[in-house]
Amino acid sequence: MKVADDRSPWWEKPYRIVQTNLRLTDASLDPDALARQVREFGATTVTFNVGGIFAFYPTELPLQARNPFLTRDLAGDMLAAAHREGLTMVGRYDLSKGTRIAYEAHPDWFVHNKDGEPQEYNGTYQACVNGGWARDYAHRILRESLSRYALDGAFFNMTGYQPVDYSGRHRGICWCRNCQDGFAAMFQRRLPEREDFSDPAYADYLLFKRRTSQAVAQQIYDTVKSLRPKTGVMGNGRAACDFMRLELQRAVSRPAPEWPHQAGELSRWGAAVGRGKAYACASTNFLDYQWRFSSETPAHHMLRFGQQIASGAQVDYYLLGTFDQDNTAPLEPVRKFMHWHGANQEHFVGTKSLARVGLYHSRATDLHAGATATGRQHVNGFRGAYRLLLEARIPFDFVSDERMGDADVAEQLAAYDVIVLPNVACLSAEEAAVLDAFVAQGGTLIATGETGLYDERGQRGDAFALESFPASRLNLAADKLETYVEIGVEELDFPKTRLLHLDGWYFYTDRKDDAERLLKLLPPPKYGPPELCFPELEPDDHAGVLTRRFGKGQAIYLPWLPEWLYFRDGLPEHRELLAQLIGRASQPAVKLVGAGPLEVTVRAKEHGAGDLVVHLVNYAGQRQSAYEEPPAISGLRLGVKGAGGPARSLVDGSLIEVGSSDAEGYAWLDVPDVKYLQAILIPRAG
């Protein structure tokens, strides 16, 4: 986030948002009372419905449905009430759909599948990104409303392609004439028949969706700015926007258990992609779309908020309706958190991570995983790497493929000693060149699996894309191995085990002449009957790890998927393998000693001077998909490089004595108990 001053826009200063996602029947609310409640809740900003599917103001546009319960200029009165309470207001628009009056007037503006059926849900019709509603009428709505109201911000719900409806039903590709003609003009071919890579047109369709979605978002941004230059546009970071809003919500259709690191994952992504933009992840009060009146537990919200502020995010809390909830359990804990954040906001906003390890996030691989051999393992492999770093207590950021074309990308990557590429199958030539330059300048790459075997559109190459790589090309991909990787006596620090289990993929490659082998693959052993179960330890030429010096740095390749195995099985040996390889190339700014499931990050002000803030997030209340009150974790010791003293807990205000530095440069201190989270303010030595 940019360093803010008094002249900066409000979104470049600390903010806390309460989003009121209004129902039609909320039209009778009292704006003055709601604004007062939002301020007393500890928020600085309210998000409030303005227009789109339904207008919450007296619209004169015939195809924008007016809220039938409306008796006043609700949006205008709320804006005035918010300003009287010292709040900013973000106008919420949903331009993704129209009602029957718009559909019957212009059915060609809306999504239709190949059979000509409209994508209708609960009396609303999904607008086609390439149709007249998105390209024209939405802008009429903006021009009408923004000419009336000097909104402080504008948020646009569910923009882009939405092939899945609220009930989770997949509705398919839009085959309206606009999409057919637009796709044919862009790629000189018909739309794909199937949404998978067995259809040759599907990779083109993914690019078509991205280009057209970004074009629509840019048009919306330009319209807002032409009418209200000081109105901040809130977006998802992939298209034109001034600041970013992401969303945290369960989806019960996702495979259990719930992924507990969603808040940190989205926040790290926001930091990587936003390049200085403010970002927040709205924590939805409710469970899922189908159960909007069932609240998440207070402990779940606290875990989300802890992850977010530890990754530099602002605060956003999303209510269906107003504070009049059927389940009020989260409201008081969230209110207390908002006030605590407000009292300490100077230490949380306008900071940067001091992590020396980057985890590579590849949108290209996300989109094209289905074209790769290991596509089914992609998501859980990435999450295994995420968990592995977090549970090894290694502070880390995301490095995004979406930033590899930046002019200052070398400067961005210079912040890291190590970049981990967990089976990043799809790499463009441009990405590969940037990463090779990172290694040549002294960095370390650690890659697994199919990394760099495909280009950015999922096309298989003849060789690995990275010049720095210790392997040149793939000879054979075995997907059903059940064996071990053996650790030699002098290799790494595993005093109690010599074998790492390997299940599934192993990639037999040609090694480059100057590559070095570490660990070795064992032949598949017999596993029954028990009398015959013993590993065959005869020499094997296939490595568990390959390393290669390149310029001033090195590239490390693991031709298997230990991060995926860690996600599935959770054995510490796979975590230790990656942690030790990282530890050979990087020393973290902080070390935490003591038992307990804790995430560790360290941040400082953007300009690099001043105090450090070490964040600890307690996961002890999370079990599978349950989020309950966590027990406080005690008995922790924290070592911090370059620390002075005394330190101070931002949670309870207590002062903490900081000892002198040890031989490695770490000054140690006793950590106060960690309930939901701990944030410790530590002066730098000298």
C-alpha positions as CSV (number, residue, x, y, z in Angstrom):
1,M,0.0,0.0,0.0
2,K,1.2,3.5,-0.8
3,V,2.3,5.8,2.0
4,A,-0.7,8.0,2.7
5,D,-0.8,11.6,3.8
6,D,-3.6,14.1,4.4
7,R,-4.0,14.7,0.6
8,S,-4.3,11.0,-0.2
9,P,-7.6,9.4,-1.2
10,W,-9.5,7.8,1.7
11,W,-8.8,4.3,0.5
12,E,-5.0,4.9,0.8
13,K,-5.5,5.5,4.5
14,P,-6.6,2.8,7.1
15,Y,-10.2,1.8,6.6
16,R,-12.7,-0.7,8.1
17,I,-15.8,-1.4,6.0
18,V,-19.2,-2.8,6.9
19,Q,-21.0,-4.0,3.8
20,T,-24.7,-4.0,4.1
21,N,-26.0,-6.2,1.3
22,L,-29.6,-4.9,1.3
23,R,-32.7,-6.9,0.6
24,L,-35.6,-5.2,-1.1
25,T,-37.5,-5.1,2.2
26,D,-34.7,-3.2,3.8
27,A,-36.0,-0.1,2.0
28,S,-37.7,1.1,5.2
29,L,-34.4,1.3,7.2
30,D,-33.5,4.6,9.0
31,P,-30.3,5.9,7.3
32,D,-29.3,8.0,10.4
33,A,-29.6,5.0,12.7
34,L,-27.7,2.7,10.4
35,A,-24.9,5.3,9.9
36,R,-24.6,5.7,13.7
37,Q,-24.5,1.9,14.2
38,V,-21.7,1.6,11.6
39,R,-19.7,4.3,13.3
40,E,-20.2,2.8,16.8
41,F,-19.3,-0.6,15.4
42,G,-15.8,0.8,14.7
43,A,-16.0,1.0,10.9
44,T,-15.0,4.0,8.8
45,T,-16.9,3.1,5.7
46,V,-20.3,1.6,4.8
47,T,-21.1,-0.2,1.6
48,F,-24.7,0.5,0.5
49,N,-26.9,-0.5,-2.4
50,V,-27.4,2.0,-5.2
51,G,-28.4,0.4,-8.4
52,G,-28.2,-2.3,-11.1
53,I,-30.7,-5.1,-10.8
54,F,-32.8,-2.9,-8.6
55,A,-32.5,0.8,-8.0
56,F,-32.4,2.0,-4.3
57,Y,-33.0,5.5,-5.6
58,P,-35.8,7.0,-7.7
59,T,-34.5,6.0,-11.1
60,E,-36.0,7.3,-14.3
61,L,-34.5,4.6,-16.4
62,P,-37.3,2.3,-17.7
63,L,-35.2,-0.9,-17.8
64,Q,-33.7,-0.6,-14.4
65,A,-36.2,-2.0,-11.9
66,R,-37.0,0.3,-9.0
67,N,-37.2,-1.3,-5.6
68,P,-40.9,-1.7,-5.1
69,F,-40.6,-1.1,-1.4
70,L,-38.9,2.3,-1.9
71,T,-40.6,5.3,-0.5
72,R,-37.7,7.8,-0.4
73,D,-34.4,8.5,-2.0
74,L,-32.7,5.9,0.1
75,A,-29.3,5.9,-1.5
76,G,-29.1,9.7,-1.3
77,D,-30.3,9.9,2.3
78,M,-27.8,7.2,3.3
79,L,-24.9,9.1,1.7
80,A,-25.9,12.2,3.6
81,A,-26.3,10.3,6.9
82,A,-22.9,8.6,6.4
83,H,-21.1,11.9,5.9
84,R,-22.8,13.4,9.0
85,E,-21.3,10.5,11.0
86,G,-17.9,11.0,9.5
87,L,-18.1,7.9,7.3
88,T,-17.3,7.3,3.7
89,M,-19.8,5.4,1.6
90,V,-19.2,2.9,-1.2
91,G,-22.1,2.5,-3.5
92,R,-22.8,-1.1,-4.3
93,Y,-23.9,-1.9,-7.9
94,D,-24.9,-5.2,-9.4
95,L,-24.8,-4.7,-13.1
96,S,-24.4,-8.4,-13.8
97,K,-28.1,-9.1,-14.2
98,G,-31.4,-7.5,-15.1
99,T,-35.0,-8.2,-14.3
100,R,-37.7,-9.4,-16.7
101,I,-38.5,-5.9,-17.9
102,A,-35.0,-5.6,-19.3
103,Y,-34.9,-9.1,-20.7
104,E,-38.2,-8.8,-22.5
105,A,-37.1,-5.5,-24.0
106,H,-33.8,-6.8,-25.2
107,P,-33.3,-10.6,-24.8
108,D,-30.2,-10.3,-27.0
109,W,-28.4,-8.5,-24.1
110,F,-28.5,-11.6,-21.9
111,V,-26.8,-15.0,-21.6
112,H,-28.3,-17.9,-23.6
113,N,-26.9,-21.4,-23.8
114,K,-26.4,-23.3,-27.0
115,D,-30.1,-24.4,-26.9
116,G,-31.2,-20.8,-26.7
117,E,-32.3,-21.0,-23.1
118,P,-31.7,-17.8,-21.0
119,Q,-29.7,-18.0,-17.7
120,E,-32.6,-17.0,-15.4
121,Y,-32.5,-17.3,-11.6
122,N,-35.2,-16.1,-9.2
123,G,-36.6,-13.7,-11.8
124,T,-33.3,-12.2,-12.8
125,Y,-31.3,-12.7,-16.1
126,Q,-27.6,-13.0,-16.4
127,A,-26.2,-10.2,-18.6
128,C,-23.8,-11.2,-21.3
129,V,-20.4,-9.5,-21.0
130,N,-20.6,-8.8,-24.7
131,G,-24.2,-7.6,-24.8
132,G,-26.0,-4.3,-24.7
133,W,-26.8,-4.4,-21.0
134,A,-23.1,-4.6,-20.0
135,R,-21.8,-2.5,-22.8
136,D,-24.4,0.3,-22.8
137,Y,-27.3,0.2,-20.3
138,A,-25.0,-0.3,-17.3
139,H,-23.3,2.9,-18.2
140,R,-26.7,4.7,-18.3
141,I,-27.3,3.5,-14.8
142,L,-23.9,4.8,-13.7
143,R,-24.4,8.2,-15.4
144,E,-27.8,8.7,-13.8
145,S,-26.8,7.7,-10.3
146,L,-23.4,9.3,-10.2
147,S,-24.8,12.6,-11.6
148,R,-27.0,12.6,-8.5
149,Y,-24.5,11.3,-5.8
150,A,-20.9,12.1,-5.1
151,L,-20.1,8.6,-3.9
152,D,-16.8,8.0,-2.1
153,G,-16.4,4.7,-3.8
154,A,-18.2,2.2,-6.1
155,F,-18.3,-1.6,-5.9
156,F,-19.5,-3.8,-8.7
157,N,-20.8,-7.2,-7.8
158,M,-20.3,-10.4,-9.8
159,T,-18.7,-8.8,-12.9
160,G,-17.5,-11.0,-15.7
161,Y,-18.6,-14.4,-16.8
162,Q,-20.8,-16.3,-14.3
163,P,-21.5,-19.8,-15.8
164,V,-22.5,-21.1,-12.3
165,D,-25.7,-19.8,-10.7
166,Y,-26.5,-19.3,-7.0
167,S,-27.6,-22.9,-6.6
168,G,-24.2,-24.1,-7.9
169,R,-25.7,-25.3,-11.2
170,H,-23.4,-25.0,-14.2
171,R,-25.2,-23.3,-17.0
172,G,-22.6,-23.5,-19.7
173,I,-21.0,-21.3,-22.3
174,C,-23.0,-18.3,-23.6
175,W,-23.8,-18.9,-27.3
176,C,-25.6,-15.6,-27.9
177,R,-24.9,-13.9,-31.2
178,N,-22.6,-11.3,-29.5
179,C,-20.3,-14.1,-28.2
180,Q,-20.3,-16.1,-31.4
181,D,-19.4,-13.0,-33.5
182,G,-16.9,-11.7,-31.0
183,F,-15.1,-15.0,-30.6
184,A,-15.0,-15.6,-34.4
185,A,-13.6,-12.1,-34.9
186,M,-10.9,-12.7,-32.3
187,F,-9.9,-16.2,-33.2
188,Q,-11.5,-17.1,-36.6
189,R,-13.2,-20.1,-35.2
190,R,-16.4,-21.3,-33.5
191,L,-17.0,-21.2,-29.8
192,P,-15.9,-24.5,-28.1
193,E,-18.5,-27.2,-27.8
194,R,-17.1,-28.4,-24.4
195,E,-15.5,-26.5,-21.5
196,D,-12.3,-28.6,-21.4
197,F,-9.1,-29.0,-23.2
198,S,-10.3,-31.8,-25.3
199,D,-11.9,-29.1,-27.4
200,P,-9.2,-27.2,-29.4
201,A,-11.1,-24.0,-29.1
202,Y,-11.2,-24.0,-25.3
203,A,-7.8,-22.4,-24.6
204,D,-8.8,-19.6,-27.0
205,Y,-12.1,-19.2,-25.1
206,L,-10.3,-18.7,-21.8
207,L,-8.3,-15.9,-23.4
208,F,-11.5,-14.5,-24.9
209,K,-13.2,-14.3,-21.5
210,R,-10.2,-12.6,-20.0
211,R,-9.9,-9.9,-22.7
212,T,-13.6,-9.1,-22.9
213,S,-14.0,-9.0,-19.1
214,Q,-11.1,-6.7,-18.7
215,A,-12.5,-4.5,-21.5
216,V,-15.8,-4.2,-19.7
217,A,-14.2,-3.4,-16.4
218,Q,-12.1,-0.7,-18.0
219,Q,-15.2,0.9,-19.6
220,I,-16.9,0.9,-16.2
221,Y,-13.8,2.5,-14.6
222,D,-13.6,5.1,-17.3
223,T,-17.3,6.0,-16.9
224,V,-17.0,6.4,-13.2
225,K,-13.9,8.6,-13.4
226,S,-15.4,10.7,-16.2
227,L,-18.3,11.6,-13.9
228,R,-16.7,11.5,-10.5
229,P,-12.9,11.6,-10.6
230,K,-12.6,11.4,-6.8
231,T,-14.8,8.3,-6.5
232,G,-12.7,5.3,-5.8
233,V,-13.4,2.2,-7.9
234,M,-13.2,-1.1,-5.9
235,G,-12.2,-4.1,-7.9
236,N,-10.6,-7.5,-7.8
237,G,-7.2,-6.4,-8.9
238,R,-7.2,-8.1,-12.3
239,A,-8.8,-5.1,-14.0
240,A,-8.9,-1.4,-13.7
241,C,-9.6,-0.3,-10.1
242,D,-8.2,2.0,-7.4
243,F,-8.4,-0.5,-4.5
244,M,-9.2,-4.1,-4.1
245,R,-12.0,-6.1,-2.6
246,L,-11.8,-9.9,-2.4
247,E,-14.3,-12.1,-0.6
248,L,-14.1,-14.8,2.0
249,Q,-16.9,-17.3,2.0
250,R,-17.5,-20.9,2.4
251,A,-18.9,-22.9,-0.4
252,V,-20.4,-26.1,1.0
253,S,-20.0,-27.6,-2.5
254,R,-16.2,-27.5,-2.2
255,P,-14.6,-30.8,-1.0
256,A,-14.4,-31.0,2.8
257,P,-12.6,-30.1,4.9
258,E,-12.9,-26.3,4.7
259,W,-9.6,-24.7,3.6
260,P,-8.7,-22.7,6.8
261,H,-6.1,-20.5,5.1
262,Q,-8.4,-18.8,2.6
263,A,-8.1,-15.4,4.2
264,G,-4.3,-15.5,4.2
265,E,-4.2,-16.9,0.7
266,L,-6.4,-14.1,-0.7
267,S,-4.5,-11.4,1.2
268,R,-1.2,-12.6,-0.1
269,W,-2.6,-12.7,-3.6
270,G,-3.9,-9.2,-3.2
271,A,-0.5,-8.0,-2.0
272,A,1.3,-9.7,-5.0
273,V,-1.1,-8.5,-7.7
274,G,-2.1,-5.1,-6.4
275,R,1.3,-3.5,-6.5
276,G,0.7,-0.9,-3.9
277,K,-3.1,-0.8,-4.0
278,A,-5.0,-1.2,-0.8
279,Y,-6.7,-4.6,-0.5
280,A,-9.3,-6.2,1.8
281,C,-11.0,-9.5,2.0
282,A,-14.7,-9.1,3.0
283,S,-15.4,-11.7,5.7
284,T,-19.0,-12.8,5.0
285,N,-21.0,-13.1,8.1
286,F,-23.0,-16.0,6.8
287,L,-22.1,-19.6,5.9
288,D,-23.0,-19.8,2.2
289,Y,-25.4,-18.4,-0.4
290,Q,-28.1,-21.0,0.5
291,W,-27.8,-20.2,4.2
292,R,-27.4,-16.4,4.4
293,F,-29.1,-16.3,7.8
294,S,-26.6,-18.8,9.4
295,S,-23.7,-16.9,10.8
296,E,-20.1,-18.1,10.9
297,T,-18.7,-18.5,14.4
298,P,-16.9,-15.6,16.1
299,A,-13.7,-17.7,16.2
300,H,-13.8,-18.1,12.5
301,H,-14.0,-14.4,11.9
302,M,-11.2,-13.8,14.3
303,L,-9.0,-16.4,12.5
304,R,-9.8,-14.7,9.1
305,F,-9.0,-11.2,10.5
306,G,-5.8,-12.4,12.0
307,Q,-4.6,-13.8,8.7
308,Q,-5.6,-10.7,6.9
309,I,-3.8,-8.1,9.0
310,A,-0.8,-10.3,9.2
311,S,-0.6,-10.0,5.4
312,G,-1.2,-6.3,5.3
313,A,-4.9,-6.3,4.4
314,Q,-7.5,-3.8,5.5
315,V,-10.7,-4.9,7.2
316,D,-14.1,-5.6,5.6
317,Y,-17.2,-7.3,7.1
318,Y,-20.1,-8.3,5.0
319,L,-23.7,-8.6,6.3
320,L,-26.8,-9.6,4.5
321,G,-29.1,-6.8,5.4
322,T,-28.3,-4.7,8.4
323,F,-27.2,-5.4,12.0
324,D,-30.6,-6.9,12.7
325,Q,-29.3,-10.5,12.3
326,D,-31.0,-13.8,13.3
327,N,-27.7,-15.0,14.7
328,T,-25.9,-12.2,16.5
329,A,-23.1,-14.2,17.9
330,P,-20.3,-12.7,15.8
331,L,-21.3,-9.1,16.1
332,E,-19.8,-8.2,19.4
333,P,-16.5,-9.9,18.9
334,V,-16.2,-8.3,15.4
335,R,-17.1,-4.9,16.9
336,K,-14.3,-5.3,19.5
337,F,-11.8,-6.3,16.8
338,M,-12.8,-3.3,14.7
339,H,-12.1,-0.9,17.6
340,W,-8.8,-2.6,18.4
341,H,-7.8,-2.4,14.8
342,G,-8.7,1.3,14.8
343,A,-6.6,2.0,17.9
344,N,-3.5,0.2,16.4
345,Q,-4.1,0.9,12.7
346,E,-0.8,2.8,12.2
347,H,1.1,-0.5,12.8
348,F,-1.0,-2.5,10.3
349,V,-1.5,-0.4,7.3
350,G,1.1,1.0,4.9
351,T,3.5,-1.8,5.8
352,K,5.4,-4.3,3.7
353,S,6.3,-7.9,4.4
354,L,9.9,-8.8,5.3
355,A,9.6,-12.4,4.1
356,R,12.6,-13.7,2.2
357,V,10.7,-16.6,0.6
358,G,8.2,-16.3,-2.2
359,L,5.6,-18.9,-3.2
360,Y,4.9,-18.7,-6.9
361,H,1.2,-18.3,-7.8
362,S,0.5,-19.1,-11.4
363,R,-2.9,-18.0,-12.8
364,A,-1.9,-19.6,-16.1
365,T,-1.5,-23.0,-14.4
366,D,-4.8,-22.5,-12.6
367,L,-6.6,-21.9,-15.8
368,H,-4.8,-24.6,-17.9
369,A,-4.2,-27.3,-15.3
370,G,-6.7,-29.5,-17.2
371,A,-4.3,-29.6,-20.1
372,T,-1.4,-30.9,-18.0
373,A,-0.7,-34.5,-16.8
374,T,-0.8,-33.5,-13.1
375,G,-3.9,-31.2,-13.3
376,R,-5.9,-33.2,-10.7
377,Q,-3.1,-32.6,-8.2
378,H,-2.6,-28.9,-8.9
379,V,-4.9,-27.2,-6.3
380,N,-4.0,-29.5,-3.4
381,G,-0.3,-29.4,-4.4
382,F,-0.3,-25.6,-4.2
383,R,-2.1,-25.7,-0.9
384,G,0.3,-28.3,0.3
385,A,3.2,-25.9,-0.4
386,Y,1.2,-23.1,1.4
387,R,0.6,-25.3,4.4
388,L,4.2,-26.6,4.4
389,L,5.6,-23.1,4.6
390,L,3.1,-21.9,7.1
391,E,3.5,-24.9,9.4
392,A,7.3,-24.7,9.1
393,R,6.9,-21.2,10.4
394,I,8.6,-19.7,7.4
395,P,7.3,-16.2,6.6
396,F,6.4,-16.0,2.9
397,D,4.7,-13.9,0.3
398,F,3.2,-14.7,-3.1
399,V,5.0,-14.0,-6.3
400,S,2.5,-13.8,-9.1
401,D,2.9,-14.7,-12.8
402,E,0.6,-11.7,-13.5
403,R,3.4,-9.3,-12.5
404,M,6.2,-10.9,-14.5
405,G,5.8,-8.4,-17.3
406,D,6.3,-5.4,-15.0
407,A,9.2,-3.1,-15.9
408,D,10.6,-3.4,-12.3
409,V,10.1,-7.1,-11.9
410,A,13.8,-7.7,-11.2
411,E,13.5,-5.3,-8.3
412,Q,10.4,-7.0,-7.0
413,L,12.1,-10.4,-7.0
414,A,15.3,-9.1,-5.4
415,A,13.4,-9.0,-2.1
416,Y,13.6,-12.8,-2.0
417,D,16.3,-15.3,-1.4
418,V,14.1,-18.3,-2.5
419,I,11.2,-18.7,-4.8
420,V,9.2,-21.9,-4.5
421,L,7.4,-23.2,-7.7
422,P,5.1,-26.0,-6.6
423,N,4.4,-27.9,-9.8
424,V,4.0,-24.7,-11.8
425,A,3.4,-26.5,-15.1
426,C,2.7,-23.4,-17.3
427,L,5.4,-20.8,-17.8
428,S,5.7,-18.4,-20.6
429,A,9.1,-17.7,-22.2
430,E,9.0,-14.2,-20.6
431,E,8.4,-15.7,-17.1
432,A,11.2,-18.2,-17.6
433,A,13.6,-15.5,-18.6
434,V,12.7,-13.4,-15.5
435,L,13.1,-16.4,-13.2
436,D,16.4,-17.4,-14.8
437,A,17.7,-13.8,-14.3
438,F,16.6,-14.0,-10.6
439,V,18.8,-17.2,-10.2
440,A,21.7,-15.6,-12.1
441,Q,21.7,-12.7,-9.7
442,G,22.0,-15.0,-6.7
443,G,18.5,-16.3,-6.0
444,T,17.4,-19.9,-5.4
445,L,14.5,-21.5,-7.2
446,I,12.9,-24.7,-5.8
447,A,10.6,-26.4,-8.2
448,T,8.7,-29.7,-8.3
449,G,6.9,-31.9,-10.8
450,E,6.0,-30.6,-14.2
451,T,7.3,-27.0,-13.6
452,G,7.9,-25.3,-17.0
453,L,6.9,-28.2,-19.2
454,Y,4.0,-26.2,-20.8
455,D,3.6,-22.6,-22.0
456,E,1.2,-20.0,-20.7
457,R,-1.7,-21.5,-22.7
458,G,-1.1,-25.1,-21.7
459,Q,0.8,-26.2,-24.8
460,R,3.4,-28.9,-24.0
461,G,7.0,-28.0,-24.9
462,D,9.9,-30.1,-26.0
463,A,12.0,-29.2,-22.9
464,F,11.8,-27.5,-19.5
465,A,11.3,-23.7,-20.0
466,L,13.9,-22.7,-17.4
467,E,17.5,-22.4,-18.7
468,S,18.7,-22.5,-15.1
469,F,17.0,-25.9,-14.5
470,P,19.2,-28.9,-13.6
471,A,17.0,-31.1,-15.9
472,S,16.8,-30.6,-19.7
473,R,13.9,-32.6,-20.8
474,L,11.4,-35.2,-19.6
475,N,11.7,-38.8,-20.7
476,L,8.9,-40.5,-18.8
477,A,6.2,-39.5,-16.4
478,A,5.2,-42.3,-14.1
479,D,1.9,-41.6,-12.3
480,K,1.4,-44.7,-10.1
481,L,4.7,-45.3,-8.3
482,E,4.5,-46.6,-4.7
483,T,8.0,-46.3,-3.4
484,Y,10.5,-44.2,-1.4
485,V,13.1,-41.6,-1.8
486,E,16.2,-42.5,0.3
487,I,18.2,-39.9,2.2
488,G,21.9,-40.6,2.2
489,V,23.9,-40.6,5.5
490,E,25.6,-37.3,4.7
491,E,22.6,-35.7,3.1
492,L,20.5,-33.2,4.9
493,D,19.6,-33.4,8.6
494,F,17.2,-36.3,9.2
495,P,18.6,-38.1,12.2
496,K,15.5,-40.4,12.7
497,T,14.5,-41.3,9.2
498,R,16.2,-42.3,6.0
499,L,13.2,-42.8,3.8
500,L,10.5,-40.4,2.4
501,H,7.4,-42.1,1.0
502,L,6.5,-41.4,-2.6
503,D,3.1,-42.1,-4.0
504,G,2.0,-41.2,-7.5
505,W,4.0,-39.1,-9.8
506,Y,7.7,-39.3,-10.6
507,F,9.4,-37.6,-13.6
508,Y,12.3,-39.3,-15.2
509,T,14.4,-36.6,-16.8
510,D,17.7,-36.0,-18.6
511,R,20.0,-34.3,-16.2
512,K,22.3,-31.6,-17.4
513,D,26.0,-32.4,-17.2
514,D,26.7,-29.9,-14.3
515,A,23.7,-31.0,-12.2
516,E,24.2,-32.6,-8.9
517,R,22.1,-35.4,-7.4
518,L,20.8,-35.4,-3.9
519,L,18.8,-38.3,-2.5
520,K,17.8,-41.2,-4.7
521,L,14.7,-42.9,-5.9
522,L,14.3,-46.5,-4.8
523,P,12.7,-49.2,-6.9
524,P,9.1,-49.9,-5.9
525,P,9.1,-52.4,-2.9
526,K,6.9,-55.3,-2.2
527,Y,4.1,-54.5,0.2
528,G,2.6,-57.9,0.9
529,P,2.6,-60.3,2.6
530,P,4.4,-58.6,5.6
531,E,7.3,-61.1,5.5
532,L,8.3,-59.8,2.1
533,C,8.0,-56.1,2.9
534,F,11.5,-54.6,2.8
535,P,12.9,-51.9,0.6
536,E,15.4,-52.9,-2.0
537,L,18.3,-50.6,-1.6
538,E,20.4,-51.3,-4.7
539,P,21.9,-48.3,-6.4
540,D,19.6,-46.3,-8.6
541,D,20.5,-43.4,-10.9
542,H,17.3,-41.5,-10.4
543,A,17.4,-38.6,-7.9
544,G,15.0,-37.3,-5.3
545,V,16.6,-33.8,-5.7
546,L,18.6,-32.2,-8.5
547,T,20.6,-29.0,-8.0
548,R,22.5,-26.8,-10.4
549,R,24.5,-23.6,-10.0
550,F,23.6,-20.9,-12.5
551,G,25.3,-17.6,-12.3
552,K,25.4,-16.5,-8.7
553,G,22.5,-18.7,-7.7
554,Q,21.1,-22.2,-8.0
555,A,18.0,-24.0,-9.2
556,I,16.7,-27.0,-7.3
557,Y,14.4,-29.5,-8.9
558,L,12.4,-32.3,-7.1
559,P,11.0,-34.6,-9.9
560,W,8.0,-35.6,-7.8
561,L,5.3,-33.9,-5.7
562,P,6.3,-33.8,-2.0
563,E,4.0,-30.8,-1.4
564,W,1.0,-32.7,-2.7
565,L,1.9,-35.6,-0.4
566,Y,2.2,-33.2,2.5
567,F,-1.3,-31.9,1.8
568,R,-2.7,-35.4,1.7
569,D,-0.7,-37.1,4.4
570,G,0.8,-34.4,6.6
571,L,3.9,-36.3,7.4
572,P,6.6,-33.9,8.8
573,E,9.4,-35.4,6.7
574,H,8.1,-33.9,3.5
575,R,7.8,-30.5,5.2
576,E,11.3,-30.8,6.6
577,L,12.7,-31.7,3.2
578,L,11.5,-28.4,1.7
579,A,12.3,-26.4,4.8
580,Q,15.9,-27.6,4.9
581,L,16.4,-26.9,1.2
582,I,15.0,-23.4,1.8
583,G,17.1,-23.0,5.0
584,R,20.3,-23.6,3.0
585,A,19.6,-20.5,1.0
586,S,17.7,-18.2,3.4
587,Q,17.6,-17.2,7.0
588,P,14.2,-15.9,8.1
589,A,13.9,-12.5,9.9
590,V,12.2,-14.3,12.8
591,K,12.2,-17.7,14.5
592,L,9.5,-19.0,16.7
593,V,10.1,-21.8,19.3
594,G,7.4,-23.6,21.1
595,A,4.4,-25.9,20.5
596,G,1.2,-24.9,18.8
597,P,-0.3,-24.4,15.3
598,L,0.8,-20.8,14.6
599,E,1.3,-18.7,11.5
600,V,4.2,-16.2,11.7
601,T,4.7,-13.1,9.6
602,V,6.9,-10.0,10.0
603,R,6.2,-6.6,8.6
604,A,7.6,-3.0,8.7
605,K,6.7,0.4,7.3
606,E,7.0,0.7,3.5
607,H,10.0,3.0,3.7
608,G,11.9,0.2,5.6
609,A,12.6,2.2,8.8
610,G,11.0,2.1,12.2
611,D,9.6,-0.7,14.2
612,L,8.9,-4.3,13.2
613,V,5.5,-5.9,13.8
614,V,5.6,-9.7,14.2
615,H,2.1,-11.3,13.8
616,L,1.2,-14.7,15.2
617,V,-2.1,-16.3,14.3
618,N,-3.5,-19.1,16.4
619,Y,-5.1,-22.0,14.5
620,A,-5.8,-24.2,17.6
621,G,-9.6,-23.6,17.4
622,Q,-9.8,-25.0,13.9
623,R,-10.5,-28.7,13.4
624,Q,-11.5,-29.9,10.0
625,S,-14.5,-27.6,9.2
626,A,-15.2,-26.5,12.7
627,Y,-14.0,-23.1,14.1
628,E,-14.3,-22.9,17.8
629,E,-12.8,-20.8,20.6
630,P,-9.0,-21.5,20.5
631,P,-7.1,-22.3,23.7
632,A,-4.5,-19.7,24.4
633,I,-1.0,-20.8,23.4
634,S,1.7,-20.1,25.9
635,G,5.4,-20.8,26.5
636,L,6.6,-19.4,23.2
637,R,10.0,-17.8,22.5
638,L,10.6,-15.5,19.5
639,G,14.0,-14.7,18.0
640,V,14.2,-11.6,15.8
641,K,17.1,-10.4,13.7
642,G,18.1,-6.9,14.4
643,A,15.7,-6.4,17.3
644,G,16.1,-3.8,19.9
645,G,13.9,-3.3,23.0
646,P,11.8,-3.2,24.9
647,A,9.0,-4.7,22.7
648,R,5.3,-4.2,23.2
649,S,2.3,-6.4,22.7
650,L,-0.3,-4.6,20.7
651,V,-3.0,-7.0,22.0
652,D,-2.7,-6.2,25.8
653,G,-0.2,-3.3,25.8
654,S,2.4,-5.1,27.9
655,L,6.1,-4.4,27.6
656,I,8.4,-7.3,26.7
657,E,12.1,-7.5,27.5
658,V,14.3,-8.3,24.5
659,G,17.6,-10.2,25.2
660,S,20.9,-9.7,23.5
661,S,21.6,-11.2,20.1
662,D,22.9,-14.8,19.8
663,A,25.6,-15.9,17.4
664,E,23.2,-16.0,14.5
665,G,22.0,-12.4,15.2
666,Y,18.6,-13.3,16.7
667,A,17.5,-11.4,19.9
668,W,15.1,-13.5,21.9
669,L,12.0,-12.6,23.9
670,D,9.2,-14.4,25.7
671,V,5.9,-14.1,23.8
672,P,2.7,-13.3,25.7
673,D,-0.1,-15.8,25.5
674,V,-1.7,-16.0,22.0
675,K,-5.5,-16.3,22.1
676,Y,-6.7,-15.4,18.6
677,L,-3.6,-13.6,17.5
678,Q,-0.6,-11.7,18.8
679,A,1.0,-8.6,17.3
680,I,4.3,-7.5,18.8
681,L,5.9,-4.2,18.1
682,I,9.7,-4.5,18.2
683,P,12.1,-1.6,17.8
684,R,15.1,-2.2,15.5
685,A,18.5,-2.3,17.2
686,G,20.3,1.1,17.2
